[in-house]
Amino acid sequence: MRKMQLELAVVFAFVMTFNPAGFACECGSPSPACAYISVAPVVFIGTPVYSNDDGSGTFIQQTLYKFTVDEIFKGLPEGTKAVWVDPGSYTSCYADYEIGTRLLVFASEGKFVPFDTAAMTVAKPAGKLKPLPPGFDPKMPVYYAPECTGTRDAASAADDITWLRLWKKGDVRTRIQGLVLDGLDWPLPGVRVIANGRSGNLAATTDAAGAFSIEPVQPGKYDLNATLAGYDLPWKPQVEVFERSCGYTRLSMGTAGALSGTVIDKSGGPVAGVELNLARMRSREETFPSIHNETTTANGFFRYENLPGGDYLIGVNLRSQPNVDTPYARTYAPGVSDRAGAKVFHLAPGQKLSHLRLQLPPRLRLRKIHVAVQWPDGRSAGQEVSVEADHDQGGLIDFENTKKDGTTTVQCFVATGCTVKASMWLTKLGENATPQRAMSWPRQIGVGEALLSITLTLTETKSGWDQ
């Protein structure tokens, strides 16, 4: 339970502040413009210049954005200079557009479930009705462009904009394109992708970025397959292609690679319940970009399955500071603190390596800090006040909530200093107002006694998005 608290402390605060229904819009990775052109009735480049967003950071509000229109590709009368856009009011796909940021917008003329959305929660309207924005006529059309519609920053969409200009001229070919990824979402080069459909059997090979394109093809439905030694495609997807657009897909290929072994202490005994990090390397010199975790069993055993081919490091706290759940200094297999001495495990596609060993150093000693949280007048702050103990250099050590009497206990490492602070939400869930938090000044704890008692006073008040 403590582990979940540590991992979700910041995430929970974000969700509760910005998403009263408790659900987030789950967007897939944005597809290229050619995948949206056949499903989005309205496509244009524009800049939001006004919004009546109430600043609450919630989606339980009827909101309108006014966009100036720079370039029209589809769905708007030529010469249109401005339009009104609903960013997804009352849905968890509410889009927070930044005023003054030029966007490539894919929109509809009515509410719909966005193209790349895995889930969308609809909430009941709440709060006071807003007055009509200046210059808005209820008879005007309002276009709908929440998150997951493909709308993106125009500054990073040069290729999409170039394609849309060609599309508007009628100078594009119908095609199938996509990405092929491994089980850890890394691109797979050299994959042969076959499309079988109205145009017959067509094939292409993925490039270094895992991308492929099959063109030209006739509109219709195509069954896809992909082959690469040591990998398999778990299912045979189908893609539909419309005239002068692309059928776009992401294929994930699996493999049966595995790494397994045991974590032991200095005496050779098993270490149970420790979170172990697996880091995949892009090269032997480059910093690893991703971490995957497993927790050792009662006998210290660990196993990582379905791993793609590649080079891996195994250890504890490879990208984080020690905490109450993993109170060990950073250690790499076979049992070294220096990255240069770490063992690199190379897996060929489908290969299994077993009987690996990682020896951990002694656990870092923890000390308890009894914390009482109060208001400036000396009253107890009560329960559900968040108290954190952080490394002085950054990184969470421990996280707890106060009891009814406004007290709790957090832990800090004996050999290092830490910072203890408290915070409490003042805005109730769903209130149509800017979220506020009461904060204490951070208290520095140096190397000292095994047991400390401190009092924190909630004195600062900050907007929810400031902290």
Helices and strands as residue ranges (DSSP letters): H 2-18, H 33-36, E 42-51, E 65-74, E 82-86, E 103-107, E 142-144, E 152-153, G 154-156, H 158-169, E 175-181, E 192-197, E 200-205, E 211-214, E 220-227, E 238-241, E 246-252, E 257-264, E 275-281, E 290-295, E 301-307, E 310-316, E 331-332, G 339-341, E 345-347, E 352-359, E 366-374, E 386-391, E 396-401, E 407-413, E 418-425, E 436-440, E 443-445, E 451-463
